Amino acid sequence: MHKIALYPGTFDPITNGHFDIIERALNLFDEVVVAVADSSDKHPRFTLDERVKMVELAVKELDRVRVVGFDNLTVELAKSINSTVLIRGLRAVSDFEFELQLGYLNNSLDPEIETVYLMPKLKHAFISSSIVRNLLKFNGKTEHLLPPSVQNVIWSMKSCTLP
């Protein structure tokens, strides 16, 4: 049976921590679908199209990874791609309570949905998209936090349009 895992998130932007989770998920599943959420209520720094393109660039060398944008319930997207597994990343204990609630919520909406929690390597455990956005705001160094292709896109955008 072809096992598809869905890795949903805002990815504003995708970080080395996210990339690490994708690689780990590929060791467990036949296919990983990275689902970039519209998340307009979070007021992302990058548009949905920009975030999808950044994720596509970051994973272009990985086989068995697909990238989609979405603006509906995660469980609805999972059903539409025949996935019963959601991947979520855990960096620290502080992530656990929220992620556990979300896992229970998704399972209550679709009892066939299972959530698998993966931890990034320790060297990526402190990285979050919000940290990267703050550094970008102040022209801070982000090369060690982002996949190189994403770093290049952001800096080319920054020189043109970002505040």
C-alpha positions, 0 to 999 in steps of 0.5 A: 500500500502506498502510504502518503503523509501530509505535512501541513504548515504556513512555511512563512518561510520554510526553514532548515528545521522544516526541511529536516522534518520532510527528510525524516518523513521520507524515511517513513512514508512512500510520499510526502505532500507538503501543504502550504496553508493560506493562513491569511488570519496569521498575516504571513509575510510572504504570499501563498504563491511565494511560499509555495514556490520557496517550498518547491525550490527547497525540495526540488532535489527530493524524490517523492515530495509534492507541494500544494497550497491550500485554504481548507481544513487539513483533514479535507485536504488529507482526504482529497489526496488519500492520506491518513497521516499528518506530520507535525514537527516538535522542537520543544516541550512548549510546542507539545501542548498545542500540537497535541490539541491539534492532533486530537482536533483533527482526529475528532474531525476524521477518526482515520487521521493519525498524527505523527510527531517528528523532531528535527535534529538538535542543530535545527531545534531552535529554528522557527519561521518567526525567528527568521522573519524577525531577523529579516526585518532587521537584516540579520543573518539567516543563511544558517537557518534557511535552505540555500535556494530559499535564502537566495529567493528571499534576498532577491525579493528583499532587494526589490520589495521587502521593507 
